[in-house]
Amino acid sequence: MTRRVFAAHLDELAGLRQFVGEMARQAGLSPEADYRLRLAVDEIATNIITHGYEEAGRSGDLVVSAEVDPSELRIVLEDSGIPFDPRSRAVPSRDQLERPLEERAIGGLGLYMVMEGVDRFDYEYAGERNRNILVMRR
Amino acid sequence: MAFEVALETTPETAKITLKGELDAASAPRFKEIIEKAAVSSPARLVLFVNDLTFLASAGLRVLIFAKQKMGAGVQIYVIGSQGPVRGTLEMSGFHHSVYLQDSYGD
């Protein structure tokens, strides 16, 4: 397992994506799957930093670990921001996605891209920490 | 690759070139440029994205903001999107509201 700690700040997103990209390449993911995973991790991390920490007046870090086994790459993001299960948030319906932009709601797009992008998404809350788990098949 | 954004305006058209990675950290700079472009009430907003390598939902939200700020009548063109950036625009249904083109002739 490889583990990195990032400060919970939006400026850290680029470094976080770079780390995930390195792990994806080591796991032999296709460039397309690598992009989908980086985008999904970026969206989850953005939510954690913005809603879990900053808007809640909290500070802390984002611990990212990567585990590779013969069948999959698992990226786990751990934080101590406010508890939030991304699966509890409704993603936009097909009908909503076809609406003109001026009639669009602002929220939900990021999590839609997460759920569409990864092969499996899990969430746990334990020991006062959120654990977001993103899995790609190799 | 660091994010870069540049604006060029003519009486009818605002042209914005986006390069690098557009994420939640860089989206506020894109939003500022949209606000600047909206001042002249252009009929067309043309985004050149050939060198945009990463597009997060924060960037998509700026496009929604552009349509809301400039009015539903503004026509938005996205020129040169490719690979996963184009995939994101299509997956999120933006191709129903903006013109995705390979090139733009004045």
gemmi code that builds the backbone of each chain (N, CA, C; Angstrom):
import gemmi

chains = {
    "A": [
        ("MET", (0.844, -1.200, 0.000), (0.000, 0.000, 0.000), (0.879, 1.249, 0.000)),
        ("THR", (0.475, 2.231, -0.790), (1.185, 3.508, -0.821), (0.258, 4.570, -0.250)),
        ("ARG", (0.836, 5.450, 0.581), (-0.012, 6.384, 1.309), (0.580, 7.791, 1.221)),
        ("ARG", (-0.279, 8.794, 1.011), (0.178, 10.186, 0.988), (-0.798, 11.035, 1.804)),
        ("VAL", (-0.278, 12.071, 2.422), (-1.134, 12.979, 3.187), (-1.119, 14.337, 2.495)),
        ("PHE", (-2.306, 14.880, 2.220), (-2.439, 16.183, 1.584), (-3.172, 17.126, 2.540)),
        ("ALA", (-2.778, 18.394, 2.522), (-3.530, 19.390, 3.290), (-4.891, 19.552, 2.616)),
        ("ALA", (-5.921, 19.834, 3.436), (-7.263, 19.971, 2.867), (-7.411, 21.370, 2.267)),
        ("HIS", (-6.822, 21.535, 1.098), (-6.856, 22.819, 0.401), (-6.973, 22.552, -1.091)),
        ("LEU", (-7.761, 23.378, -1.796), (-7.984, 23.141, -3.228), (-6.689, 23.169, -4.036)),
        ("ASP", (-5.695, 23.925, -3.569), (-4.413, 23.969, -4.285), (-3.698, 22.618, -4.294)),
        ("GLU", (-4.126, 21.715, -3.444), (-3.501, 20.391, -3.370), (-4.070, 19.417, -4.409)),
        ("LEU", (-5.170, 19.819, -5.074), (-5.839, 18.887, -5.995), (-4.919, 18.407, -7.109)),
        ("ALA", (-4.105, 19.313, -7.653), (-3.230, 18.924, -8.772), (-2.251, 17.838, -8.332)),
        ("GLY", (-1.666, 17.994, -7.154), (-0.728, 16.992, -6.641), (-1.418, 15.677, -6.351)),
        ("LEU", (-2.636, 15.773, -5.866), (-3.427, 14.570, -5.575), (-3.727, 13.800, -6.867)),
        ("ARG", (-4.097, 14.538, -7.919), (-4.373, 13.876, -9.207), (-3.106, 13.228, -9.761)),
        ("GLN", (-1.985, 13.900, -9.559), (-0.723, 13.360, -10.056), (-0.397, 12.032, -9.361)),
        ("PHE", (-0.595, 12.022, -8.042), (-0.357, 10.799, -7.265), (-1.255, 9.660, -7.759)),
        ("VAL", (-2.538, 9.964, -7.933), (-3.477, 8.927, -8.374), (-3.112, 8.445, -9.781)),
        ("GLY", (-2.679, 9.375, -10.636), (-2.258, 9.007, -11.988), (-1.070, 8.051, -11.963)),
        ("GLU", (-0.112, 8.308, -11.068), (1.050, 7.408, -10.948), (0.601, 6.014, -10.526)),
        ("MET", (-0.316, 5.972, -9.567), (-0.810, 4.668, -9.088), (-1.556, 3.939, -10.212)),
        ("ALA", (-2.338, 4.698, -10.994), (-3.108, 4.093, -12.089), (-2.169, 3.507, -13.135)),
        ("ARG", (-1.082, 4.213, -13.418), (-0.127, 3.704, -14.410), (0.581, 2.458, -13.888)),
        ("GLN", (0.940, 2.525, -12.591), (1.596, 1.333, -12.002), (0.678, 0.113, -12.037)),
        ("ALA", (-0.636, 0.376, -11.902), (-1.596, -0.737, -11.907), (-1.942, -1.163, -13.331)),
        ("GLY", (-1.415, -0.437, -14.313), (-1.646, -0.805, -15.706), (-3.016, -0.425, -16.243)),
        ("LEU", (-3.667, 0.585, -15.624), (-4.970, 1.024, -16.131), (-4.794, 1.691, -17.496)),
        ("SER", (-5.815, 1.630, -18.318), (-5.758, 2.297, -19.618), (-5.767, 3.810, -19.374)),
        ("PRO", (-5.272, 4.597, -20.333), (-5.315, 6.055, -20.169), (-6.729, 6.571, -19.895)),
        ("GLU", (-7.708, 5.932, -20.494), (-9.088, 6.359, -20.325), (-9.573, 6.068, -18.892)),
        ("ALA", (-9.244, 4.890, -18.377), (-9.626, 4.536, -17.009), (-8.849, 5.384, -15.999)),
        ("ASP", (-7.592, 5.668, -16.317), (-6.767, 6.535, -15.480), (-7.426, 7.915, -15.350)),
        ("TYR", (-7.904, 8.471, -16.464), (-8.554, 9.788, -16.432), (-9.838, 9.732, -15.596)),
        ("ARG", (-10.650, 8.695, -15.808), (-11.918, 8.592, -15.069), (-11.669, 8.511, -13.565)),
        ("LEU", (-10.615, 7.775, -13.195), (-10.285, 7.646, -11.770), (-9.781, 8.987, -11.215)),
        ("ARG", (-8.892, 9.657, -11.962), (-8.383, 10.960, -11.481), (-9.523, 11.962, -11.325)),
        ("LEU", (-10.458, 11.945, -12.289), (-11.594, 12.860, -12.203), (-12.457, 12.533, -10.985)),
        ("ALA", (-12.726, 11.248, -10.773), (-13.566, 10.845, -9.642), (-12.918, 11.226, -8.314)),
        ("VAL", (-11.619, 10.963, -8.176), (-10.916, 11.309, -6.933), (-10.920, 12.829, -6.741)),
        ("ASP", (-10.705, 13.561, -7.821), (-10.711, 15.027, -7.762), (-12.062, 15.553, -7.271)),
        ("GLU", (-13.144, 14.967, -7.780), (-14.489, 15.433, -7.397), (-14.780, 15.123, -5.921)),
        ("ILE", (-14.409, 13.923, -5.484), (-14.634, 13.552, -4.082), (-13.786, 14.455, -3.171)),
        ("ALA", (-12.522, 14.661, -3.555), (-11.636, 15.493, -2.733), (-12.138, 16.941, -2.687)),
        ("THR", (-12.626, 17.440, -3.805), (-13.164, 18.807, -3.844), (-14.335, 18.942, -2.868)),
        ("ASN", (-15.220, 17.945, -2.864), (-16.354, 17.970, -1.927), (-15.881, 17.953, -0.478)),
        ("ILE", (-14.906, 17.105, -0.197), (-14.401, 16.997, 1.179), (-13.801, 18.334, 1.623)),
        ("ILE", (-12.938, 18.897, 0.767), (-12.252, 20.138, 1.124), (-13.257, 21.286, 1.295)),
        ("THR", (-14.190, 21.380, 0.325), (-15.117, 22.507, 0.319), (-16.210, 22.371, 1.376)),
        ("HIS", (-16.914, 21.235, 1.339), (-18.069, 21.073, 2.239), (-17.676, 20.436, 3.574)),
        ("GLY", (-16.790, 19.461, 3.516), (-16.441, 18.733, 4.737), (-15.594, 19.560, 5.691)),
        ("TYR", (-14.710, 20.370, 5.130), (-13.806, 21.160, 5.967), (-14.119, 22.670, 5.932)),
        ("GLU", (-13.915, 23.311, 4.771), (-13.951, 24.782, 4.736), (-15.292, 25.367, 5.174)),
        ("GLU", (-16.388, 24.906, 4.557), (-17.702, 25.482, 4.899), (-18.117, 25.125, 6.316)),
        ("ALA", (-17.557, 24.061, 6.846), (-17.886, 23.632, 8.207), (-16.963, 24.299, 9.237)),
        ("GLY", (-16.030, 25.127, 8.748), (-15.108, 25.813, 9.648), (-14.096, 24.863, 10.283)),
        ("ARG", (-13.839, 23.763, 9.606), (-12.879, 22.798, 10.145), (-11.591, 22.837, 9.332)),
        ("SER", (-10.536, 22.354, 9.935), (-9.311, 22.176, 9.161), (-8.825, 20.754, 9.390)),
        ("GLY", (-7.977, 20.289, 8.508), (-7.516, 18.918, 8.659), (-6.809, 18.476, 7.407)),
        ("ASP", (-6.702, 17.178, 7.266), (-5.993, 16.705, 6.083), (-6.788, 15.630, 5.355)),
        ("LEU", (-6.193, 15.209, 4.276), (-6.808, 14.230, 3.413), (-5.751, 13.140, 3.234)),
        ("VAL", (-6.050, 11.957, 3.749), (-5.088, 10.857, 3.645), (-5.522, 9.958, 2.491)),
        ("VAL", (-4.626, 9.793, 1.553), (-4.975, 9.026, 0.356), (-4.097, 7.790, 0.294)),
        ("SER", (-4.712, 6.630, 0.174), (-3.910, 5.426, 0.042), (-4.338, 4.642, -1.192)),
        ("ALA", (-3.379, 3.962, -1.760), (-3.625, 3.179, -2.967), (-3.211, 1.739, -2.692)),
        ("GLU", (-4.099, 0.823, -3.021), (-3.800, -0.602, -2.852), (-4.055, -1.299, -4.185)),
        ("VAL", (-3.082, -2.081, -4.617), (-3.242, -2.816, -5.872), (-3.253, -4.307, -5.562)),
        ("ASP", (-4.229, -5.006, -6.084), (-4.168, -6.456, -6.011), (-4.327, -6.981, -7.435)),
        ("PRO", (-4.284, -8.293, -7.639), (-4.301, -8.771, -9.024), (-5.514, -8.323, -9.839)),
        ("SER", (-6.624, -8.043, -9.159), (-7.821, -7.729, -9.943), (-8.211, -6.257, -9.946)),
        ("GLU", (-7.740, -5.475, -8.964), (-8.213, -4.084, -8.923), (-7.249, -3.117, -8.248)),
        ("LEU", (-7.488, -1.820, -8.520), (-6.799, -0.725, -7.833), (-7.835, -0.030, -6.951)),
        ("ARG", (-7.498, 0.070, -5.657), (-8.406, 0.738, -4.716), (-7.750, 2.007, -4.218)),
        ("ILE", (-8.458, 3.132, -4.365), (-7.990, 4.400, -3.814), (-8.913, 4.736, -2.647)),
        ("VAL", (-8.327, 4.965, -1.477), (-9.129, 5.296, -0.297), (-8.775, 6.700, 0.162)),
        ("LEU", (-9.800, 7.548, 0.282), (-9.610, 8.910, 0.791), (-10.196, 8.964, 2.198)),
        ("GLU", (-9.382, 9.375, 3.167), (-9.856, 9.474, 4.554), (-9.765, 10.906, 5.012)),
        ("ASP", (-10.824, 11.372, 5.692), (-10.801, 12.749, 6.200), (-11.581, 12.821, 7.503)),
        ("SER", (-11.355, 13.920, 8.246), (-12.082, 14.107, 9.505), (-13.022, 15.311, 9.418)),
        ("GLY", (-13.476, 15.601, 8.192), (-14.492, 16.646, 8.007), (-15.853, 16.139, 8.456)),
        ("ILE", (-16.888, 16.950, 8.203), (-18.214, 16.510, 8.647), (-18.602, 15.227, 7.899)),
        ("PRO", (-19.345, 14.330, 8.571), (-19.712, 13.072, 7.920), (-20.568, 13.327, 6.675)),
        ("PHE", (-20.195, 12.698, 5.586), (-20.991, 12.838, 4.358), (-20.840, 11.595, 3.497)),
        ("ASP", (-21.963, 10.958, 3.231), (-21.975, 9.785, 2.355), (-22.401, 10.236, 0.960)),
        ("PRO", (-21.471, 10.260, -0.002), (-21.819, 10.738, -1.342), (-22.962, 9.948, -1.977)),
        ("ARG", (-23.154, 8.708, -1.540), (-24.227, 7.900, -2.124), (-25.607, 8.391, -1.697)),
        ("SER", (-25.647, 9.237, -0.641), (-26.936, 9.738, -0.157), (-27.438, 10.905, -1.001)),
        ("ARG", (-26.585, 11.414, -1.831), (-26.935, 12.583, -2.639), (-27.480, 12.117, -3.997)),
        ("ALA", (-28.654, 12.628, -4.372), (-29.247, 12.226, -5.647), (-28.429, 12.788, -6.800)),
        ("VAL", (-28.122, 11.941, -7.760), (-27.419, 12.443, -8.944), (-28.459, 12.850, -9.988)),
        ("PRO", (-28.090, 13.733, -10.909), (-29.076, 14.219, -11.878), (-29.620, 13.081, -12.741)),
        ("SER", (-30.906, 13.165, -13.074), (-31.525, 12.164, -13.940), (-31.169, 12.485, -15.391)),
        ("ARG", (-31.397, 11.513, -16.258), (-31.162, 11.717, -17.695), (-31.928, 12.952, -18.184)),
        ("ASP", (-33.179, 13.089, -17.712), (-34.018, 14.234, -18.104), (-33.374, 15.552, -17.689)),
        ("GLN", (-32.835, 15.583, -16.460), (-32.193, 16.818, -15.984), (-30.939, 17.144, -16.795)),
        ("LEU", (-30.218, 16.091, -17.203), (-28.975, 16.299, -17.961), (-29.239, 16.807, -19.370)),
        ("GLU", (-30.479, 16.640, -19.838), (-30.788, 17.099, -21.190), (-31.408, 18.486, -21.189)),
        ("ARG", (-31.621, 19.052, -20.003), (-32.211, 20.392, -19.933), (-31.225, 21.458, -20.388)),
        ("PRO", (-31.741, 22.589, -20.913), (-30.850, 23.696, -21.276), (-30.071, 24.172, -20.052)),
        ("LEU", (-28.864, 24.653, -20.294), (-27.992, 25.045, -19.180), (-28.637, 26.066, -18.260)),
        ("GLU", (-29.398, 26.999, -18.843), (-29.968, 28.073, -18.024), (-31.020, 27.553, -17.048)),
        ("GLU", (-31.477, 26.320, -17.278), (-32.479, 25.739, -16.367), (-31.860, 24.691, -15.446)),
        ("ARG", (-30.537, 24.572, -15.518), (-29.879, 23.518, -14.745), (-29.683, 23.919, -13.287)),
        ("ALA", (-29.802, 22.924, -12.408), (-29.375, 23.128, -11.031), (-27.850, 23.017, -11.026)),
        ("ILE", (-27.222, 23.707, -10.095), (-25.757, 23.753, -10.074), (-25.154, 22.467, -9.496)),
        ("GLY", (-25.873, 21.815, -8.604), (-25.255, 20.697, -7.861), (-25.423, 19.331, -8.511)),
        ("GLY", (-24.698, 18.367, -7.980), (-24.906, 16.975, -8.354), (-24.063, 16.458, -9.510)),
        ("LEU", (-23.535, 17.366, -10.335), (-22.775, 16.926, -11.515), (-21.503, 16.172, -11.153)),
        ("GLY", (-20.806, 16.674, -10.138), (-19.537, 16.054, -9.755), (-19.729, 14.620, -9.301)),
        ("LEU", (-20.716, 14.419, -8.434), (-20.945, 13.059, -7.929), (-21.473, 12.145, -9.029)),
        ("TYR", (-22.198, 12.721, -9.966), (-22.638, 11.944, -11.134), (-21.412, 11.409, -11.884)),
        ("MET", (-20.402, 12.267, -12.066), (-19.203, 11.840, -12.786), (-18.413, 10.796, -11.994)),
        ("VAL", (-18.453, 10.903, -10.662), (-17.794, 9.893, -9.821), (-18.469, 8.533, -10.034)),
        ("MET", (-19.793, 8.531, -9.863), (-20.523, 7.256, -9.913), (-20.456, 6.620, -11.301)),
        ("GLU", (-20.434, 7.442, -12.337), (-20.326, 6.924, -13.698), (-18.906, 6.475, -14.028)),
        ("GLY", (-17.930, 7.084, -13.339), (-16.536, 6.907, -13.743), (-15.830, 5.704, -13.147)),
        ("VAL", (-16.173, 5.350, -11.912), (-15.441, 4.255, -11.263), (-16.210, 2.939, -11.408)),
        ("ASP", (-15.492, 1.836, -11.241), (-16.158, 0.537, -11.334), (-16.939, 0.227, -10.063)),
        ("ARG", (-16.458, 0.742, -8.928), (-17.204, 0.543, -7.674), (-16.906, 1.693, -6.734)),
        ("PHE", (-17.931, 2.118, -5.998), (-17.730, 3.182, -5.014), (-18.303, 2.729, -3.688)),
        ("ASP", (-17.514, 2.883, -2.618), (-18.007, 2.540, -1.285), (-17.718, 3.698, -0.337)),
        ("TYR", (-18.491, 3.723, 0.730), (-18.282, 4.760, 1.747), (-18.454, 4.128, 3.118)),
        ("GLU", (-17.584, 4.544, 4.056), (-17.713, 4.093, 5.456), (-17.467, 5.284, 6.360)),
        ("TYR", (-18.076, 5.266, 7.536), (-17.748, 6.280, 8.547), (-17.388, 5.526, 9.811)),
        ("ALA", (-16.160, 5.675, 10.239), (-15.702, 4.931, 11.419), (-14.628, 5.733, 12.121)),
        ("GLY", (-14.651, 5.711, 13.447), (-13.638, 6.422, 14.225), (-13.615, 7.908, 13.899)),
        ("GLU", (-14.803, 8.479, 13.661), (-14.954, 9.899, 13.326), (-14.213, 10.282, 12.058)),
        ("ARG", (-14.061, 9.315, 11.173), (-13.431, 9.610, 9.874), (-14.285, 9.092, 8.725)),
        ("ASN", (-14.381, 9.932, 7.677), (-15.013, 9.484, 6.432), (-14.003, 8.662, 5.654)),
        ("ARG", (-14.472, 7.575, 5.068), (-13.627, 6.801, 4.146), (-14.369, 6.632, 2.832)),
        ("ASN", (-13.847, 7.286, 1.801), (-14.407, 7.156, 0.458), (-13.514, 6.189, -0.315)),
        ("ILE", (-14.104, 5.138, -0.864), (-13.321, 4.076, -1.512), (-13.705, 3.990, -2.994)),
        ("LEU", (-12.708, 4.193, -3.845), (-12.944, 4.174, -5.293), (-12.156, 3.021, -5.898)),
        ("VAL", (-12.854, 2.172, -6.617), (-12.222, 0.950, -7.129), (-12.303, 0.900, -8.654)),
        ("MET", (-11.151, 0.579, -9.256), (-11.100, 0.352, -10.712), (-10.606, -1.065, -10.944)),
        ("ARG", (-11.246, -1.766, -11.866), (-10.757, -3.102, -12.243), (-9.509, -2.955, -13.105)),
        ("ARG", (-8.597, -3.901, -12.942), (-7.369, -3.839, -13.756), (-7.543, -4.637, -15.041)),
    ],
    "B": [
        ("MET", (-0.229, 20.212, -15.897), (-0.039, 21.489, -16.599), (-0.906, 22.557, -15.934)),
        ("ALA", (-0.297, 23.689, -15.617), (-1.016, 24.751, -14.910), (-2.121, 25.326, -15.805)),
        ("PHE", (-3.140, 25.856, -15.161), (-4.280, 26.405, -15.893), (-3.965, 27.798, -16.437)),
        ("GLU", (-4.373, 28.017, -17.675), (-4.219, 29.350, -18.281), (-5.524, 29.716, -18.947)),
        ("VAL", (-5.908, 31.005, -18.830), (-7.128, 31.470, -19.485), (-6.875, 32.850, -20.079)),
        ("ALA", (-7.348, 33.058, -21.312), (-7.154, 34.346, -21.983), (-8.442, 34.746, -22.692)),
        ("LEU", (-8.747, 36.040, -22.656), (-9.989, 36.565, -23.243), (-9.683, 37.538, -24.370)),
        ("GLU", (-10.468, 37.409, -25.446), (-10.379, 38.364, -26.544), (-11.823, 38.713, -26.904)),
        ("THR", (-12.149, 40.003, -26.934), (-13.540, 40.351, -27.246), (-13.637, 41.184, -28.519)),
        ("THR", (-14.672, 40.917, -29.274), (-15.054, 41.762, -30.406), (-16.489, 42.186, -30.079)),
        ("PRO", (-17.087, 43.124, -30.829), (-18.427, 43.601, -30.448), (-19.469, 42.487, -30.285)),
        ("GLU", (-19.385, 41.450, -31.103), (-20.403, 40.399, -31.063), (-19.981, 39.162, -30.284)),
        ("THR", (-18.673, 38.980, -30.169), (-18.165, 37.685, -29.726), (-17.118, 37.807, -28.615)),
        ("ALA", (-17.242, 36.945, -27.624), (-16.178, 36.828, -26.622), (-15.481, 35.504, -26.866)),
        ("LYS", (-14.160, 35.563, -27.074), (-13.393, 34.339, -27.309), (-12.500, 34.078, -26.100)),
        ("ILE", (-12.602, 32.887, -25.575), (-11.805, 32.533, -24.393), (-11.011, 31.267, -24.701)),
        ("THR", (-9.722, 31.331, -24.454), (-8.868, 30.162, -24.648), (-8.535, 29.568, -23.279)),
        ("LEU", (-8.809, 28.276, -23.126), (-8.546, 27.574, -21.861), (-7.459, 26.531, -22.091)),
        ("LYS", (-6.457, 26.527, -21.223), (-5.379, 25.536, -21.347), (-5.096, 24.901, -19.991)),
        ("GLY", (-4.624, 23.672, -20.029), (-4.207, 23.019, -18.786), (-5.360, 22.361, -18.060)),
        ("GLU", (-5.333, 22.433, -16.736), (-6.285, 21.693, -15.915), (-7.285, 22.636, -15.240)),
        ("LEU", (-8.549, 22.441, -15.592), (-9.617, 23.268, -15.025), (-10.300, 22.466, -13.916)),
        ("ASP", (-9.948, 22.814, -12.669), (-10.519, 22.125, -11.510), (-11.119, 23.161, -10.560)),
        ("ALA", (-11.466, 22.740, -9.351), (-12.113, 23.663, -8.410), (-11.157, 24.770, -7.963)),
        ("ALA", (-9.849, 24.516, -8.048), (-8.884, 25.545, -7.648), (-8.754, 26.617, -8.731)),
        ("SER", (-8.857, 26.215, -9.997), (-8.672, 27.188, -11.084), (-9.986, 27.770, -11.603)),
        ("ALA", (-11.117, 27.127, -11.323), (-12.412, 27.588, -11.846), (-12.733, 29.048, -11.505)),
        ("PRO", (-12.366, 29.555, -10.310), (-12.671, 30.970, -10.032), (-12.028, 31.936, -11.036)),
        ("ARG", (-10.873, 31.568, -11.591), (-10.233, 32.442, -12.589), (-11.025, 32.440, -13.888)),
        ("PHE", (-11.549, 31.284, -14.264), (-12.409, 31.182, -15.454), (-13.695, 31.990, -15.225)),
        ("LYS", (-14.246, 31.904, -14.018), (-15.484, 32.625, -13.706), (-15.282, 34.141, -13.793)),
        ("GLU", (-14.134, 34.592, -13.304), (-13.804, 36.030, -13.389), (-13.766, 36.511, -14.832)),
        ("ILE", (-13.180, 35.677, -15.702), (-13.078, 36.038, -17.123), (-14.478, 36.065, -17.759)),
        ("ILE", (-15.334, 35.151, -17.354), (-16.716, 35.137, -17.866), (-17.422, 36.432, -17.446)),
        ("GLU", (-17.213, 36.852, -16.206), (-17.843, 38.085, -15.732), (-17.343, 39.278, -16.544)),
        ("LYS", (-16.050, 39.282, -16.832), (-15.465, 40.351, -17.634), (-16.058, 40.335, -19.046)),
        ("ALA", (-16.186, 39.135, -19.606), (-16.713, 38.993, -20.968), (-18.188, 39.398, -21.038)),
        ("ALA", (-18.919, 39.183, -19.947), (-20.365, 39.452, -19.943), (-20.670, 40.944, -20.004)),
        ("VAL", (-19.706, 41.763, -19.622), (-19.918, 43.225, -19.577), (-20.346, 43.755, -20.943)),
        ("SER", (-19.757, 43.202, -22.016), (-20.076, 43.706, -23.360), (-21.280, 42.998, -23.990)),
        ("SER", (-21.992, 42.202, -23.202), (-23.168, 41.452, -23.668), (-22.984, 40.818, -25.044)),
        ("PRO", (-22.020, 39.922, -25.187), (-21.787, 39.306, -26.497), (-22.935, 38.377, -26.903)),
        ("ALA", (-23.109, 38.212, -28.225), (-24.126, 37.276, -28.720), (-23.586, 35.861, -28.720)),
        ("ARG", (-22.250, 35.767, -28.811), (-21.604, 34.450, -28.875), (-20.450, 34.371, -27.890)),
        ("LEU", (-20.357, 33.213, -27.257), (-19.210, 32.919, -26.393), (-18.503, 31.716, -27.020)),
        ("VAL", (-17.241, 31.922, -27.390), (-16.507, 30.849, -28.065), (-15.330, 30.424, -27.196)),
        ("LEU", (-15.337, 29.155, -26.816), (-14.277, 28.638, -25.943), (-13.363, 27.720, -26.744)),
        ("PHE", (-12.094, 28.043, -26.743), (-11.108, 27.202, -27.431), (-10.439, 26.303, -26.397)),
        ("VAL", (-10.635, 25.009, -26.545), (-10.185, 24.080, -25.497), (-9.239, 22.992, -26.017)),
        ("ASN", (-8.620, 23.236, -27.153), (-7.705, 22.224, -27.727), (-6.671, 21.740, -26.717)),
        ("ASP", (-6.190, 22.673, -25.876), (-5.127, 22.338, -24.927), (-5.642, 22.212, -23.491)),
        ("LEU", (-6.953, 22.021, -23.351), (-7.505, 21.769, -22.015), (-7.359, 20.276, -21.749)),
        ("THR", (-6.606, 19.921, -20.702), (-6.287, 18.507, -20.489), (-7.125, 17.864, -19.393)),
        ("PHE", (-7.806, 18.693, -18.589), (-8.603, 18.143, -17.491), (-9.773, 19.082, -17.228)),
        ("LEU", (-10.964, 18.510, -17.088), (-12.170, 19.320, -16.868), (-13.001, 18.691, -15.758)),
        ("ALA", (-13.052, 19.363, -14.615), (-13.861, 18.885, -13.487), (-15.227, 19.572, -13.519)),
        ("SER", (-16.119, 19.111, -12.659), (-17.475, 19.682, -12.652), (-17.461, 21.161, -12.286)),
        ("ALA", (-16.432, 21.614, -11.564), (-16.337, 23.040, -11.222), (-16.254, 23.883, -12.498)),
        ("GLY", (-15.610, 23.350, -13.536), (-15.535, 24.045, -14.825), (-16.875, 24.030, -15.537)),
        ("LEU", (-17.591, 22.913, -15.443), (-18.930, 22.828, -16.051), (-19.877, 23.824, -15.392)),
        ("ARG", (-19.706, 23.987, -14.076), (-20.586, 24.919, -13.374), (-20.348, 26.358, -13.834)),
        ("VAL", (-19.130, 26.675, -14.236), (-18.848, 28.019, -14.756), (-19.571, 28.217, -16.100)),
        ("LEU", (-19.676, 27.150, -16.888), (-20.420, 27.259, -18.152), (-21.910, 27.501, -17.889)),
        ("ILE", (-22.446, 26.834, -16.871), (-23.846, 27.080, -16.489), (-23.987, 28.531, -16.036)),
        ("PHE", (-23.023, 28.987, -15.241), (-23.011, 30.372, -14.771), (-22.980, 31.333, -15.967)),
        ("ALA", (-22.176, 31.007, -16.993), (-22.052, 31.872, -18.175), (-23.401, 32.035, -18.866)),
        ("LYS", (-24.103, 30.933, -19.016), (-25.402, 30.975, -19.687), (-26.397, 31.796, -18.857)),
        ("GLN", (-26.314, 31.629, -17.548), (-27.240, 32.355, -16.678), (-26.880, 33.840, -16.617)),
        ("LYS", (-25.583, 34.141, -16.647), (-25.111, 35.523, -16.542), (-25.308, 36.287, -17.854)),
        ("MET", (-25.034, 35.625, -18.985), (-25.099, 36.295, -20.283), (-26.492, 36.228, -20.902)),
        ("GLY", (-27.361, 35.409, -20.342), (-28.707, 35.290, -20.870), (-28.844, 34.043, -21.722)),
        ("ALA", (-30.053, 33.488, -21.732), (-30.290, 32.223, -22.431), (-30.027, 32.364, -23.924)),
        ("GLY", (-30.065, 33.600, -24.451), (-29.885, 33.810, -25.888), (-28.453, 33.676, -26.365)),
        ("VAL", (-27.507, 33.750, -25.453), (-26.105, 33.677, -25.877), (-25.802, 32.277, -26.423)),
        ("GLN", (-25.115, 32.236, -27.550), (-24.753, 30.946, -28.134), (-23.350, 30.590, -27.673)),
        ("ILE", (-23.213, 29.391, -27.129), (-21.903, 28.966, -26.629), (-21.319, 27.907, -27.571)),
        ("TYR", (-20.110, 28.166, -28.023), (-19.379, 27.218, -28.871), (-18.188, 26.689, -28.083)),
        ("VAL", (-17.970, 25.394, -28.128), (-16.768, 24.813, -27.525), (-15.975, 24.184, -28.669)),
        ("ILE", (-14.801, 24.736, -28.906), (-14.023, 24.363, -30.084), (-12.812, 23.501, -29.700)),
        ("GLY", (-12.684, 22.375, -30.382), (-11.472, 21.559, -30.245), (-11.433, 20.639, -29.035)),
        ("SER", (-12.601, 20.350, -28.437), (-12.564, 19.431, -27.294), (-12.264, 18.029, -27.803)),
        ("GLN", (-11.451, 17.310, -27.066), (-11.123, 15.957, -27.496), (-10.969, 15.016, -26.307)),
        ("GLY", (-10.951, 13.738, -26.614), (-10.708, 12.718, -25.601), (-11.663, 12.827, -24.428)),
        ("PRO", (-11.115, 12.673, -23.220), (-11.987, 12.641, -22.050), (-12.686, 13.968, -21.754)),
        ("VAL", (-12.096, 15.097, -22.186), (-12.771, 16.386, -21.961), (-14.079, 16.417, -22.754)),
        ("ARG", (-14.012, 15.952, -23.994), (-15.231, 15.881, -24.803), (-16.204, 14.867, -24.189)),
        ("GLY", (-15.663, 13.763, -23.695), (-16.496, 12.747, -23.054), (-17.276, 13.311, -21.878)),
        ("THR", (-16.605, 14.154, -21.082), (-17.266, 14.762, -19.929), (-18.387, 15.700, -20.374)),
        ("LEU", (-18.145, 16.492, -21.414), (-19.169, 17.410, -21.921), (-20.395, 16.632, -22.422)),
        ("GLU", (-20.140, 15.504, -23.042), (-21.260, 14.708, -23.577), (-21.982, 13.942, -22.471)),
        ("MET", (-21.193, 13.374, -21.536), (-21.793, 12.603, -20.460), (-22.717, 13.474, -19.607)),
        ("SER", (-22.326, 14.747, -19.441), (-23.120, 15.626, -18.589), (-24.200, 16.366, -19.393)),
        ("GLY", (-24.364, 15.986, -20.642), (-25.471, 16.517, -21.445), (-25.241, 17.924, -21.985)),
        ("PHE", (-24.025, 18.439, -21.880), (-23.783, 19.814, -22.323), (-23.858, 19.954, -23.839)),
        ("HIS", (-23.696, 18.825, -24.547), (-23.768, 18.906, -26.011), (-25.185, 19.234, -26.485)),
        ("HIS", (-26.178, 19.175, -25.586), (-27.526, 19.582, -25.969), (-27.659, 21.104, -25.962)),
        ("SER", (-26.778, 21.782, -25.237), (-26.918, 23.231, -25.043), (-25.790, 24.052, -25.648)),
        ("VAL", (-24.655, 23.437, -25.935), (-23.545, 24.187, -26.527), (-23.169, 23.505, -27.852)),
        ("TYR", (-22.573, 24.280, -28.737), (-22.128, 23.715, -30.008), (-20.728, 23.165, -29.835)),
        ("LEU", (-20.577, 21.852, -30.000), (-19.240, 21.253, -29.938), (-18.715, 21.159, -31.365)),
        ("GLN", (-17.649, 21.895, -31.644), (-17.107, 21.892, -33.008), (-15.598, 21.657, -32.967)),
        ("ASP", (-15.085, 21.159, -34.100), (-13.640, 20.924, -34.188), (-12.892, 22.217, -34.483)),
        ("SER", (-13.540, 23.115, -35.231), (-12.878, 24.382, -35.554), (-13.905, 25.487, -35.627)),
        ("TYR", (-13.428, 26.714, -35.630), (-14.335, 27.868, -35.650), (-13.847, 28.868, -36.686)),
        ("GLY", (-14.716, 29.169, -37.639), (-14.364, 30.192, -38.633), (-15.117, 31.451, -38.282)),
        ("ASP", (-14.423, 32.573, -38.233), (-15.089, 33.855, -37.891), (-16.210, 34.129, -38.869)),
    ],
}
model = gemmi.Model(1)
for chain_id, residues in chains.items():
    chain = gemmi.Chain(chain_id)
    for i, (resn, *xyz) in enumerate(residues, 1):
        res = gemmi.Residue()
        res.name, res.seqid = resn, gemmi.SeqId(i, " ")
        for name, pos in zip(("N", "CA", "C"), xyz):
            atom = gemmi.Atom()
            atom.name, atom.element = name, gemmi.Element(name[0])
            atom.pos, atom.b_iso = gemmi.Position(*pos), 0.0
            res.add_atom(atom)
        chain.add_residue(res)
    model.add_chain(chain)
structure = gemmi.Structure()
structure.add_model(model)
structure.setup_entities()
